[in-house]
């Protein structure tokens, strides 16, 4: 391989393990030689010598939700530039699924692990601590992460949305929420904040995770057919909120005059619905990029801020 590329064996090794340290011209020559020969490096053998696998594992509940997909794309892109490959695992919304996945991943000796959420079983926490590798938890917040964290408070999201809607004058509320842990935290905080303002009669439709357009339509139909209509509905995702817009318009209702709606996530389509969807904006790209920088800093033994609250913002648009 070195002879074909016209470089030294040590340069080939560096290109495979630390490509950022190789001059672009030489790196291209090596990559061209790899393409010509179909060579696949034995990174496991190299990892045994260097104690590095050049592999980072990332756990997300699902990939059909673009909220998680965008985070992983940024995380993967940044690590790729540093010579690391990301192995993706789908943990679902059940703790036992994550337990089995973590055990399988750790047996492959990753250099670091990316997790979605902060609540894990005692077994998983023990395994991750015993592994002594960088672990970054995301998409949630706790002052006591396993190792590092970049995320935001779902409790604050629920409280802030309730305050925003109450301040706009709404007094009859509905809610469509999935039953996953983080959505439940937002729901509890939302209801508690309304209760502090003497609003306790909130019509709630709870659907199974993951939520989708069909389930959202079923949820809003349940609420609308139950009696007195709410003035506004808070949905645990933009997809569910979009389904509320659709059902309302199907019934000839005007949004927001007859029924207002707010979602969560600020997905790509949110500004382009009719009317444009009010929602909670999360900087997903920043979460993925910051998580990657944290992992690289820990691997390279550099100092870095270990807990980062990325925050969120309520985006008021036409639907409220």
N, C-alpha and C positions, 0 to 999 in steps of 0.2 A: 504493500500500500504506500509506504513512504517513498520507495523508488519510483513508483508510477506517478506520484504527485510531485516528485522532485524536491522532497523535503526530508528532514531527519526524522527518525522514529519518535523522538521526544516531542517533535512538533505535531505529529499525528496524534500522539497521546493527549497533548494539550488541547488540540482541536476538538477531540471527542469529549474531554472532561471540563475544559475551561475555554470555550470558543471565544469568549470576550478578550482573551489574552493573546490571540493569534491575529497577525496582520490580515486585513481583508483579502489581499491577493493570494496569500498562502492558504487561507481558509477556503477560498473558492476552489483552489487547485485540489485540495484534499477532498472537498465535497464532490467535485467532479469525478475524482478517482473512485470514491465510494459508489457514486451512481453507475459508473461504468462496470464495476465489478460485482455490484449487488451485495457488497460487504455489510454484514451486521455485526457491530462490535459486541463482545462479551462484557457487558457492563457489570455483571455480577462478579466476574473474576477480578475486574479492576476495582470493584467496590470492596472486595475482601482485602485487597492490599491497601486501599486508601481509607477504608471504613466509611465510604460514601457510595450510595447506590445511584445518586443523581435522579432519584425518583421522589416525588412529593404526592401524597394521596389527598384527595379532596372529597369530602362527603356532603352531599346535598339531598334534600328530601325527594325532589323530582327535577327533571330537566325540561318538562313541557311548560313550566312557568318561567316567563322571560325575566322575572325578577332575579331568580337564581342564576339563569343562564348568562346574563350580562356580567354578574360578579365573577363567575368562573372564567369567562372569556378574558377579562382583564387580568385576573390572577394567572391564568395559563400563559398569556402573551408575555407578561413581565418575567416569569420564571424561565420561559423558553429562551429569552435573550441572555439569560445567565447560565444556560446549559442544563437546565433541569426539565424533566418531563413530568406532566401531571397525570396521575391515574385517577379517574373519576369513579366514585361509588355512589349508588343511589340508596339512601337509608330509609326512605319512606317517612312516615310520621309515627312510627312505633319504636320504642326504646330497644326492644329485643332485636329488631332488624339492625340497628346501629351496633349493638353488642357483637353480633356475629360478623358484621362487616369489618369492624375495627380489629377483631381477632385475626381475620383473614389477611387484612392489610399489613398488620404489624409483623406477620410471619414472613413478609416479603421485604422487610427492613427498609422502609422509606426513610428519607432524610428529614421529613417533616410531615405534619398532618394539618389540613384545613377542615374545620368543623362548622356546621351550620347550627346555631343555637348554643345555649350554655347549660342546659339541663341534661345530664347524662347519668346512666346507672353507676352505682358504686363500683361495679366490676370494670366498666369502661374507664372510669377515672383512674382506678388503680393501675390498669394496664398502661394507660398513657403516661402516668407519672413514672412507672417502672421503666418505660422505654427510653426515657431521658433524651427525647428528641424535641425540637421545637413544635409546639402546638398552638395554632391560632384559632380562636373561636370567633364567629361572626354572626351578624344579623340579629343580635340581641345585646343585652348589657348586664354586667355584674361587676362589682368591685373586686371580686375574688375569682378570676379566671384560672383555669388549669395552668396556663403559661402566659399567653398574650390574648388580647381581644381588640377587635374593631367592630363597632356596631352602634346601636341606639336603643333607647328605652321604649318598649312597647306600652308600658304603663303610661309614660308621658304622652305617647301618641293618643291613647284613648282619652286621657284627660283633656288634652289640647283640642281634639276634635269636638268633644262635648262643649267645651267653653266657646269655641268658635261658632258652633251652631246656635247655642243659647244666646250668645251676644248678637246674633243676626235676628233674633226674635222668635225662633222656632220653639214650640212648647209641646207638640205631640210628635213622639219619636218612634221610629221603627229601626230594626237592625237585622241584617242577614249576615251570619257568621259561620265560618267553618269551625270544626271542633278541635283543630290542632292547638298545641300549647300556646304559641305566640298570639294567635287570634283570640284565644280565651283571655289572655292577659289584657289585650286591648279592650275586649268586651267588658271585662270586670271593671276596668278603670273608667270606661265610658259610662257605665251604669252607675257607678259610685259617685261620679262627678255630677250626674243629673240628679241623683238622690239628694245630694247636698243642696240642690236648688229646688227641692220638693217635687221633683218629677220622678215618679216610680212606676207609672203605667207605660212601659215600653214594650211594644209588640216585637217579639224576637222569633226569627226562623233560623234554626240551627241545621246545617247541612254537613254531610260527611266530607272529609278531606280526601283528595284535593278538590277544591271548588271548581266548577266550570259553568259555562253559559246556561246549560240545561238545568243544572241544580239551582242556579240563581233565579231563573224564570219560575221554577217551582216554589222557591222561597218567597218571592214577592207576590205570587198568586195566593199563597197561604195567608200572607199578611193582609192583602187587599180584600180578600173574601171573608175576613174574620169579623168585620164590623166597622167601627169608626176608623176612618183613614188617618194614618200619620201624616204630618206635614213634611217630614224629611226622613230619609232612610240612610243609615250608615252601614256600608258594606265592608267586609274584611278584605276585599280585593277589588281592583278596577274591573276585572272580568265580571264579577257579580254585580257591580254597579252598572255596567253596560247592559246587563240583562234587565235591570230595573228600568232603565231608559226605554228599552225596547218594549217591555210589557206595558209601561205607562202609555207610550205612543200608540200601541195596538188598541188600547182601550179609549183612545181619544183624549187622554189627559194631557194637560200642558205642564211641561217641566221648565221652571220650578214652581209655577203658580199653583198647580194642583198637587204636585208632589215633587219635592226636591230630593237630590241624592248626592252622596259623597262616597268616594272609594278609598283605596289604599294602594300605593305603589307608584303612581304616576307613570303607567306603562306608555309605550310609544303612541298608542292610539288615543290616549286620554284627551289631548287637546283638540282632536278632530272628530269627536262624536258630536251629535246634535241634540241638545246644546253641548258645548264643551264640558268635559267632566271635571268637577271639583274633586280633589284627591289629596293624599299625603305624599309628598315627594321625598324619596330616599335616593341619595347619590350612590347608586349601585357600582358605578365605575370606580369611585373613590374607595369603596369597601374592598373591591377586588385588588386594586393596585396597592393600597396600604397594607393589606394582608400579605401580599407577595413581598413587599419591602421588609416587613417584619420578619418573615421567614428567612429571607436572605441575610438580614442583619444577624439573626441568631445563629445561623449556620456559619457565618463568617466571624462570629464572636465580636460583633460591633455593638455599641450601646444604642438603644432605641427606646422610645416611649412604649411601654408595654400595654397600656390601656388607652384606647382612643374612642371617644364618643363622637361619631360622625354626624350625629344630629338628624333632624328632619325639618320639613316645613309644610304647612298647610297651604295648598294652592287653590284659591277660590276662583272658580270659573262660572260658566253660565248655568250649570245644573243646580247651584244653590243661590 
